[in-house]
């Protein structure tokens, strides 16, 4: 089904460690949100939550607030995963 066109070099181990750490942050944020809030009721609700998090990220980008940008980006990623896991293939 898939054809490998070219070999992809192995990523830098330091970069892999950074990715693993970021994914651990996203996982922790997702589990916190699951414990605190009920599942999304619809794709519309999931989209609205994601849009709100992206807006908050944008606010921190405009303020050049690096710490806030990271925290909001983690929340965006966590809510994107929540959208996938709460709604799967459900429609609006």
N, C-alpha and C positions, 0 to 999 in steps of 0.2 A: 504494500500500500504506500509506504513512504520510500523515497529514493534518496540516498545520501549523495549529495552532489560534491561536497568537499569535507574533509576532516576538520573538526573544530578543535582548536587546542584546548587543553585543560586550563581552567581558570586559575588565577593566582590563589594559592591557599589563604593568603591574608584577606583577599576579597571574599572568598567563600566564608570565612569566619565572620566578616562584617555582615554578610547576607544572613547567616544563621542567627546572629545576634538581633538583627532587625526583625526577622521572622518570629523570634521568641518574644519580642516586644509586642508585635501584632497579635500573637496568640494570647498573651496575657491580657491585652486590652479587649480582645474578643470575649474571652472567658469572663472578664469583669462585666462587660455589657450584657452578656447572656444571663448572668446572675442578677443583674439589676433591672433589666427591661424584658418584657415579653417578646416573643418572635414577631417579625414583621407580619402584618395582616395581608399585605398585598405588595405587588411590585411598585405601585404608586407610593406607598409608605416607605418602602426601602429606598426608592429613588430620592424621596424628599429628605430622608435622613442623610444619605450620601451627599446630596446637594448642600445641605446645611454644613456638613463637615468640610466640604471643599470650599465653601464661602469663608469659613473660619480660617482655613489654611491660607486662602487668598488675603484675608485681613492681616495675618502675620507676615506674609510675603511683602505686602505693601509697607508694613511698618519696619521691615528688615529685622524682624525678631526671630533669630535663628532657633532658639530653644523652643519657641512656640510653633515654628514651622515643623520641626521634627515631631513634636507631640501631636499636632494636627494631622500630619501625614500618616502617622501610625494609626490614628483614629479613622482616617479615610480608608486605609488598607483593611482595618478590622471590620469596618462596616461593609466593605465590598465583599469580604469573605462571608460575613453574616448574611448578606443578600443572597449569595450563592447557596449557603447551607439552609437558610430559612425557607427560601422560595423555590430552590431547584428549578424545575421547569414550569412552575405555576405562572399563569398570566395575571394581568391586572385584575 
